[in-house]
């Protein structure tokens, strides 16, 4: 007469019990008496109405948070003029992404709201009177902006029309463009899109001086730095120092230890250094793999110019040797067994012994060999 439907499982908010002949009340009474948990907790099954009430409560909590950061959802809802509404939405998003704490709280609240909304379907559509919390729409739109859950076709069409500075790396959609498909209540007006592969730091520095929505642009810059760091560190683990510096900049700002202008400048300076780092292998006349070996060999060493050239040569020869003997040396799980580890170490020692300058004494030589093996 009743059966579970849409069962609960990890990371899922709720399930539904389907009551075929209106016996849920009696089943609830029986289970409350005989199936109460050992901890005495109340029977978890609720009428679907309780879920909708919880959804409304969650929206109210999100509204309180938005008010705490000076965002008035009622003002956004009441605004009838499209461009003014989009301007208010953009103002709100700029305040949300101002700090990581604000972003995290917004994410938790809106994720919970959307999970509850999904769990309430389809009953929420069939409810009488019809459910309609007007604050749901702007909150969901802001959530979609935050998660980049934007229709790709719309984004592609927007990017085709974008014009801007930063070597065309920052541009904006003009909602008044007759070819635009972004005609909606919660349309973003002149939402900046950054093509980070073409970033021009000096132009960006000038843009930030007059930008109306600095928090949004800075959030894009942070995302660029995160992507750049991931790629650079994958190529060369010695670049972890840049990641540590980035984290320190963010933590200091979130803790209130940096003024906005200092924070922006620190991120831009880091970006400039990452751009230089991304071309350092070419500048040094090495491949990325050779550069990583070179960095390991020179780490903690003060070398003369001629010695640096010898270490570069050592890195080149070592990488070529390892590459040529890869199938014999770097067998599956070689680093888990003592014998293959020794073979790799012997080859590294033999190669480095031919090329490293005399300043690498025995303790230094052994330490560098072990560092490369590790």
C-alpha positions, 0 to 999 in steps of 0.5 A: 500500500506504500513503498519508498520512491526516490530513495535517500542515498549519500549526498542526496537531500530527501526521498519520497514515500508514495502513499497509494490508499491514504494509509501514510498517517497510520503507518507513521503512527505505527513506525513512530511507536515501533521504529524509533531509533535507539537515540530516541530521535523523531521518526524522519518521514515527513509530509511533503509540505514540510520539505517546502516549508524548509525550502522557504526557510532556506530562501529566507536564510539566503535573503538574510545573508544577501542583506548582510552584504548590502544586497536587496533582493526585493529591489532586484525583483521590483525593478522592471527596467531590464538594464537596471535590473541587470545592473543590480544583479551585477552589483550583487554578484560583485559583492558575493565574490568579494571574499572567499568567506562570502563566496563559500557561505553563498555557495552553501546556502544556494546549493542547499536551496536548490537541493531542497527544490529538486527534492520537492519536485513534482509536488511543488508544481501541483501545490494549491495555492501555487508555490512561488517564492519570488526570491528563488529566481534571482538567487538561482541566477546568481548561483548559476553565475557563480558556478558558471552554469551558463548556456554554452551557446549563449556564451559563444554568441556573446564572445563573438561580439565581445570587444575590449582591452587587454589584447582582446582578453577582456570583453563585454556582451552588449545586451542592446545588440539586436542579435543578442539572445540574452533577453531575460529578467536576470540578464547580466549587462556588460558581464566581463569575460576574460580570455586568460590565454591572452592576458595583458597584465599592464592593460589589466592594471589600467582597467582595474583602476577604473573598473566598476566591478573590481571584485568580479574581475579579481575573481576572474584573475584568481581563477586564471592564476589557479589554472596557470599554477596547476599547469605550471606545477604539473610540469615542474614541482619546484614551482610550488613556491608560487602556489604558496605565495598565492595562498598567502596573498588570498589568506592575508586579504580574507583575514583583513590584512590587505587593503583592496588596492594592495591586494589587486597589485599583489595578484597582478605582480604574481601574474607577471611572474607566472607569465615569465615563469611559463617561458623560462624553459625557452629562455634557458634553452631547455625543455620543460622536463630538462628545466625541472631537472635543472631546478632540482640540481641548482636548488640551494647552490650558488653557481658561477655562469660557467657552472650554470651552463655545465648544470644545464648540460647535465640536465639535458644529458640526464633527461636524454638518458632517462628517456632513451632507457625509459622502457628498461628503467621506468617499469610499472611501479619501479619506485616501490621496489628496491632493485629497480630503484637502485638501477634508476639511481645508478643511471642518474649517478653515472650521467651526472658524474660526467657533467656536473662541475667540481663544486658538487662535492660528494655530499652534494652529489649524493643529495642531488641524486636522491632528490631526483630519484624521489 
